[in-house]
Amino acid sequence: MGAEVSILALVTTDKSRYLGGDPLAFLVKDEEEMEQLTFSLARALMADVVQLRTGECLVIKR
């Protein structure tokens, strides 16, 4: 069995991908804001960041 991974947040600049709900979804204005918010959240939650090919970022907890 592998380790369980929880998605804590999705951060995106694409309005069509912002759905809200659980996990949290954050709509940001640009890449700079995405980087700042994503890494601040990860630091505060003691979590990791994964950047998807589509440009979105996930904050995950292993």
URPE-V598264 format. One record per residue. N is the residue number from 1. RES is the residue in one small letter. PSI is psi in degrees with one decimal (NA if undefined). OMEGA is omega in radians with two decimals (none if undefined). Layout:
BEGIN
N_RES_PSI_OMEGA + N_RES_PSI_OMEGA
END
This chain:
BEGIN
1_m_135.9_3.11 + 2_g_169.0_3.11 + 3_a_143.3_3.12 + 4_e_136.6_3.11 + 5_v_131.2_3.10 + 6_s_133.0_3.04 + 7_i_119.0_-3.11 + 8_l_-33.6_-3.08 + 9_a_151.6_2.99 + 10_l_133.4_3.10 + 11_v_126.7_-3.06 + 12_t_157.2_3.01 + 13_t_-4.9_-3.05 + 14_d_109.0_-3.09 + 15_k_-33.1_-3.12 + 16_s_-17.9_3.12 + 17_r_-7.7_-3.14 + 18_y_109.9_-3.08 + 19_l_-17.8_-3.08 + 20_g_-170.7_3.08 + 21_g_-153.7_-3.09 + 22_d_114.6_0.16 + 23_p_169.4_3.11 + 24_l_145.1_3.05 + 25_a_131.7_-3.12 + 26_f_129.3_3.06 + 27_l_120.0_-3.12 + 28_v_161.5_-3.03 + 29_k_-29.6_-3.09 + 30_d_176.4_-3.09 + 31_e_-37.7_3.14 + 32_e_-46.6_3.11 + 33_e_-36.9_3.11 + 34_m_-47.4_-3.13 + 35_e_-47.1_-3.11 + 36_q_-48.1_-3.10 + 37_l_-45.7_-3.09 + 38_t_-48.7_-3.09 + 39_f_-29.2_3.04 + 40_s_-44.2_3.10 + 41_l_-46.8_-3.12 + 42_a_-42.4_3.13 + 43_r_-46.0_-3.10 + 44_a_-34.4_-3.10 + 45_l_2.4_-3.08 + 46_m_55.0_-3.06 + 47_a_178.7_3.13 + 48_d_163.1_3.10 + 49_v_135.7_3.04 + 50_v_126.1_3.07 + 51_q_124.9_-3.13 + 52_l_160.4_3.10 + 53_r_-27.5_-3.12 + 54_t_-7.4_3.11 + 55_g_-19.9_3.12 + 56_e_159.9_3.08 + 57_c_140.1_3.03 + 58_l_139.6_2.97 + 59_v_119.3_-3.05 + 60_i_154.1_3.09 + 61_k_127.3_3.11 + 62_r_NA_none
END
